[in-house]
Structures are given as structure tokens and as C-alpha cells.
Amino acid sequence: MMDDQVGADPFGSDNAAESRAAEPSRTPASAGTVDLGAPLYIAWQITNECNLNCLHCIEESGPGKAFPDELTDDQVFRALADFMDCEVPYLSFSGGEPLVHPRLFEMVDYVCRRGAQLKVETNGHHLTPDACRRFKDSGVKAVQVSMDGGSRETFNRMRVRGDFDRMIQGIRNLREAGVTIEINYSPTSFNIHEVGQAVDLAYQLGADSFYTGKTMYTGNAVKTWHKMAPTDEQYDRYFEDLRNKSAQYAGRMRVAFHGMGLVEELRYRLDHPAALLIVLPNGLVKLINALPFVCGDLRTQSLREVWANFQRAWQDPRVATFIEDMATDPTRTSELHKWVFL
């Protein structure tokens, strides 16, 4: 569900990219990746198909938007076996919407059975009681749900084809099944004032964590930016509200937000790459989701080969140049899907 730009994997699916940077940067990877034989975290967008068509979707996913060359079943499970043989400890499945992938639960079972920790990122609309029980029985670490609004009106405006009540029921089903719940929130001009209300709702629903950050100018947001971009003043109030909520829920629910600007974060990553790979639905591997650079192809390369190239690719001068260009032209983020192979 790398559809909104916020969330728990770095610069991942949802559009609040800065909060996505937060969790992986807490891993030991931030101290350096040179001595690691494999990544610590793989964030896999398992399909670009989605039941929704959201205004801010970083991946431009939606109904009928599956890549024509998405991995076959054999390629999917060969890649998973490679990841597990390399002892990757942490994975996330997102999209698109991962619950529309026909082999999702087999993939979940395989990863958990092999001992890795797994998070599933979803828009919440397919979280039936049976699906939630299957996640619990498989042993997923957490399910992250996008709640982009503290009310039905704002949520449904943001998530075209979405249904606030159905998303809320999905979260309740997770709680009933005993699955750890994380909430993801992408701010826009019309929902940014509701973040305190959304944090309160997340706590009432039994969430363990609430993640957010700034929404990126990329994917569907490029086309809808005039409708949804918050002002600097709105962001100032937003982060103040979040600081207050973080203090209010300290020890009860983690309220995580990332205040560093995108360019500053990427400059840091030049010298401190997170031990994370972003895998696209067709097996291509991105250096990081907030950049257009591709460092491997799991259809033709092993994980260890891709990982070695990942480490070299961060030193490619084109990466630093692109980041510095972003400092003077923030709209360069609109080019994230014009892949550049390193």
C-alpha cells in the first residue's frame, strides 16, 4: 500500500514519505551497511493493483493499474526463498493494495514460517475477520492501516473509492484478532487540522503506533497538488499538534513523526544508507523510494548481487547530483517513476 506516501518503511508506499523514513533509520543500518552480507529490511510492493484511487498515491496505483510484468508466482517464491536463505530479518508487504494479491497469505505464511518479522501495509478495506485471524495465526509482526482523516468526510475525499467506516471496521477486526496495529496518516490541506482527532481515534481503536510526516510531490499528488498541498503555516500547527499528542500518549501509544526535510534526509543517506531495499512489483529494486534510481533486478540477479550493487550505487555521482538538484527544484520528486538504472 505504498499508496499514500507516509508510513513505516522508508520513503515507502504512502505519501507521507518522511514518516516512512523514520522506522528503518532506527535500525542498526544507519551505522553503516558495508559489513552486512544482506539488507536488514526489504520493503516489497507486491502489486500495483489497488481497489482505491487515492489523490496522493505515490505509486499511482488503482483498479487495473497492476504492472504488466509483475512477478510470476514462481518468481515471487524464488525471491522469498532467496531472502530467507540470506536471513533477512524484517520485511514489509505493500502495494498497491497487498490484500488483492492472490498469493498474499501464502507469502505471509512462508515468511513467518522461515522466522522473519513481517509487516503488512494496507488501506484496510479488505481486513475481514477471517483475513485478520489469518494474519494472527501466521504470526505477522504488525498490520499498518492508512487513516488519512479523522472523519468520514476528509477520508473519503482523499481516498477515492474509499469508505471510512469500512476502514475503521477493518481496524476493529485486527484488534479483535489480536494483531498489532499501526496507523499511517498523510496530511493535506483539507485533513491536516484533524490529526489530533485521528491520533485520538487511533488510540481508541487499539493502535500501538501512529506514523506521519509531510506529503511528497510525486505520483498522483503531482496532478492533485493544487487541491491538497498544505501551507507552511499548516505544517507548523500540524507538528505542534503532534508534539502535544506524543506527550499525551507517551507510554501508551507511539506517535512518530519525522521533521527533517526530504533533501536533508537524503543528504544524510548518502553517507549513511539504511540497510533497506525497496522492491517493485516487477522485481526491480530501488535505491530508496524517494529517488528514481534502480540498483538491481530480482528476476535476473540474486539478493546478494543486488545488495552489492546497492552499496556501490550510493557512491554514483548521479545520486548526489539529483539530491542537490532537489534542493533548488523540489518538483524533481515528480520524476521518481522515471527509473534510472545504476
C-alpha positions in Angstrom: 0.0 0.0 0.0 2.6 2.3 -0.9 -0.1 4.5 -2.0 -0.1 7.3 0.4 3.4 8.4 1.0 3.7 8.1 4.7 4.3 5.1 6.8 6.8 2.8 8.4 9.1 1.9 5.6 11.5 4.5 4.4 10.1 6.7 1.7 7.7 3.9 1.1 4.3 3.5 -0.4 2.2 6.1 1.3 2.7 9.7 0.6 4.0 10.9 3.9 7.5 10.0 3.0 9.2 11.5 5.9 7.5 9.3 8.4 8.3 6.3 6.3 12.0 7.2 6.8 11.6 7.0 10.5 11.4 3.3 11.2 14.2 1.9 9.1 16.5 4.6 10.1 16.2 3.3 13.7 17.8 0.0 12.6 21.5 -0.7 13.0 21.7 0.0 9.3 22.1 3.7 10.0 25.6 2.9 11.4 26.7 1.6 8.0 26.0 -1.3 5.6 29.4 -2.3 4.5 29.9 -5.2 6.8 26.4 -6.6 6.2 26.0 -9.6 3.9 22.4 -8.8 3.2 19.9 -6.0 3.9 18.2 -5.9 7.3 14.8 -4.8 5.8 13.1 -5.4 2.5 10.0 -3.3 1.7 8.2 -5.1 -1.1 5.5 -3.5 -3.2 4.0 -6.9 -4.2 1.5 -5.4 -6.7 0.5 -2.1 -8.1 -3.2 -3.1 -8.3 -5.4 -1.4 -5.8 -9.1 -1.2 -5.0 -8.8 2.6 -4.4 -7.6 5.5 -6.5 -6.2 8.0 -3.9 -5.3 11.6 -4.6 -1.9 11.3 -3.0 -0.8 7.8 -4.1 3.0 7.8 -4.6 2.8 4.7 -6.8 -0.2 5.9 -8.9 -1.8 2.5 -8.2 -5.5 1.8 -8.6 -8.0 -0.5 -10.2 -6.5 -2.0 -13.3 -3.1 -0.5 -12.5 -1.1 -3.7 -12.0 2.2 -3.6 -13.8 2.1 -5.8 -17.0 5.3 -7.5 -15.9 4.6 -8.2 -12.2 6.5 -11.2 -10.9 5.0 -14.6 -11.6 4.2 -17.0 -8.7 7.5 -18.9 -9.3 9.5 -15.7 -9.3 7.8 -14.5 -6.1 8.6 -17.6 -4.1 12.1 -17.9 -5.6 12.8 -14.3 -4.4 11.3 -15.1 -1.0 13.4 -18.2 -0.6 16.5 -16.1 -1.5 15.6 -13.5 1.1 15.1 -16.1 3.8 18.3 -18.0 2.8 20.1 -14.7 3.3 18.5 -14.4 6.7 16.8 -11.0 6.1 15.2 -10.3 9.4 12.5 -7.9 8.5 10.1 -7.5 5.6 7.0 -5.5 4.7 4.4 -6.2 2.0 2.7 -3.2 0.5 1.4 -2.2 -2.9 -0.9 -1.0 -4.4 -3.1 -3.0 -2.0 -1.4 -6.2 -0.9 -4.6 -7.9 0.1 -5.7 -8.1 -3.6 -2.6 -10.2 -4.4 -3.9 -13.7 -5.0 -0.9 -15.4 -3.2 -0.6 -12.9 -0.3 -1.4 -15.3 2.5 0.9 -18.0 1.1 3.6 -15.4 1.0 2.9 -14.3 4.6 2.9 -17.9 5.8 6.2 -18.6 4.1 8.0 -15.6 5.5 6.7 -16.0 9.1 7.4 -19.8 9.0 11.0 -19.0 8.0 11.4 -16.8 11.1 11.4 -13.3 9.6 9.3 -10.5 11.1 6.7 -9.2 8.7 4.5 -6.1 8.4 1.6 -5.7 6.0 0.6 -2.2 4.9 -3.0 -1.9 3.7 -5.8 0.6 3.1 -7.9 -1.5 5.5 -10.8 -2.2 3.1 -10.1 -6.0 2.9 -9.5 -6.6 6.6 -12.3 -9.1 7.1 -12.4 -11.0 10.4 -11.1 -14.1 8.5 -8.2 -12.1 7.0 -7.2 -10.7 10.4 -7.3 -14.2 12.0 -5.0 -15.5 9.3 -2.6 -12.7 10.0 -2.6 -13.5 13.6 -2.3 -17.3 13.1 0.7 -16.7 10.7 2.4 -14.5 13.2 2.7 -11.2 11.4 4.5 -8.5 13.5 2.0 -5.8 12.6 -0.5 -4.6 10.2 -0.3 -0.9 9.2 -3.5 0.8 8.1 -3.8 4.2 6.4 -6.2 6.6 8.2 -5.9 9.8 6.2 -8.5 11.8 8.0 -10.1 12.0 11.4 -13.6 12.0 9.8 -15.5 10.2 7.1 -15.7 13.4 5.0 -12.0 14.0 4.8 -11.0 10.4 4.5 -13.4 9.7 1.6 -12.3 12.9 -0.2 -8.6 11.7 0.0 -9.2 8.1 -0.8 -11.3 8.0 -3.9 -13.5 4.8 -3.9 -12.7 4.5 -0.2 -15.0 4.1 2.7 -14.1 5.5 6.2 -16.4 3.1 8.0 -15.1 0.1 6.2 -11.5 1.1 7.1 -12.5 1.6 10.7 -14.2 -1.8 10.9 -11.0 -3.4 9.4 -9.0 -1.9 12.3 -11.5 -3.2 14.8 -11.2 -6.6 13.2 -7.4 -6.5 13.7 -7.9 -5.6 17.3 -10.4 -8.4 17.8 -7.9 -10.9 16.3 -5.1 -9.6 18.5 -2.9 -8.3 15.7 -0.6 -5.4 16.4 -2.0 -2.2 14.8 -0.1 0.7 13.3 -1.7 3.8 11.8 -0.4 5.8 8.9 -1.5 9.4 8.2 -0.8 11.6 5.1 -1.5 15.3 5.6 -3.2 17.5 3.1 -4.7 21.0 3.2 -8.1 19.5 4.0 -7.3 16.9 6.6 -4.2 18.4 8.3 -6.3 20.1 11.0 -7.8 16.7 12.0 -4.5 15.0 13.0 -5.2 15.3 16.7 -8.7 13.8 16.2 -7.1 11.0 14.2 -4.5 10.3 16.9 -7.2 10.0 19.5 -9.3 7.7 17.2 -6.2 5.5 16.6 -5.7 5.1 20.3 -9.4 4.4 20.9 -9.2 1.7 18.2 -6.3 0.0 20.0 -3.3 1.1 17.8 0.2 0.7 19.1 1.8 3.3 16.8 0.8 6.3 14.7 3.1 7.4 11.9 3.1 10.6 9.8 5.2 13.2 8.0 5.0 15.5 5.1 3.3 14.5 1.9 5.5 14.3 -1.2 5.1 15.9 -4.6 5.1 12.7 -6.6 2.7 10.1 -8.1 -0.9 11.2 -8.1 0.0 14.1 -5.9 1.6 15.8 -8.9 -1.8 16.0 -10.6 -3.7 17.0 -7.4 -1.2 19.2 -5.7 -3.3 22.3 -6.2 -6.1 20.7 -4.3 -4.2 19.2 -1.4 -0.8 20.8 -0.6 -0.7 22.1 3.0 0.9 25.5 3.6 4.0 26.1 5.8 1.7 27.6 8.5 -0.5 24.5 8.4 2.6 22.2 8.8 3.8 24.3 11.8 0.5 23.8 13.6 0.5 20.1 12.5 3.8 19.3 14.1 2.9 21.2 17.2 -0.3 19.2 17.5 1.8 16.0 17.0 4.3 17.0 19.7 1.4 17.5 22.1 -0.2 14.2 21.2 3.1 12.4 21.5 3.4 13.7 25.1 -0.2 12.9 25.8 0.1 9.3 24.8 3.6 8.6 26.0 3.9 5.1 27.3 0.5 4.1 25.8 0.8 4.7 22.0 3.8 5.8 20.0 3.2 8.9 18.0 6.1 9.1 15.5 6.7 11.9 13.0 9.8 13.0 11.1 10.5 16.7 10.9 13.7 16.6 8.8 13.2 17.9 5.3 13.4 15.4 2.4 16.6 16.8 1.0 18.3 16.8 4.4 17.3 13.2 4.9 18.6 12.2 1.5 21.9 14.0 2.1 22.3 12.0 5.3 21.6 8.8 3.4 24.4 9.5 1.0 26.8 8.8 3.9 24.6 6.5 6.0 22.5 4.3 3.7 19.8 2.4 5.5 20.2 -1.4 5.1 16.9 -1.4 3.2 15.9 -2.4 -0.3 12.7 -1.2 -2.0 11.3 -4.0 -4.3 8.9 -3.0 -7.0 6.1 -5.4 -8.2 8.2 -6.4 -11.3 11.3 -7.3 -9.2 13.2 -4.1 -9.9 15.0 -2.8 -6.8 15.2 0.9 -6.0 18.0 2.6 -4.1 15.3 4.4 -2.0 11.7 5.2 -2.9 12.3 9.0 -2.8 14.8 8.7 -5.7 14.4 7.3 -9.2 17.5 5.1 -9.1 17.3 1.3 -9.7 20.1 -0.8 -8.4 19.0 -4.4 -9.3 16.5 -6.8 -10.8 15.5 -9.9 -8.8 14.3 -11.6 -11.9 17.9 -12.0 -13.1 20.1 -11.4 -10.0 20.4 -12.9 -6.6 19.8 -10.8 -3.5 23.5 -10.8 -2.7 24.3 -9.4 -6.2 21.6 -6.7 -5.8 22.9 -5.9 -2.3 26.5 -5.5 -3.5 25.3 -3.1 -6.3 23.1 -1.2 -3.8 26.2 -0.4 -1.7 28.1 0.7 -4.8 25.2 2.7 -6.3 25.1 5.2 -3.4 28.5 6.3 -4.5 27.4 7.0 -8.0 27.7 10.8 -8.6 24.3 10.9 -10.3 22.7 10.2 -6.9 24.3 13.2 -5.2 23.6 15.4 -8.1 19.9 14.5 -8.2 19.6 15.2 -4.5 21.3 18.6 -4.8 19.0 19.4 -7.7 16.1 18.7 -5.5 17.3 21.3 -3.1 16.7 24.0 -5.7 13.9 22.3 -7.6 11.6 20.3 -5.2 9.5 19.3 -8.2 12.2 16.8 -9.2 10.3 14.4 -6.9 7.8 14.1 -9.7 10.4 12.0 -11.6 10.6 9.1 -9.2 8.9 6.7 -11.6 11.3 7.6 -14.5 13.7 4.9 -13.4 17.4 5.4 -13.8 19.4 2.2 -13.8 22.8 2.4 -11.9 
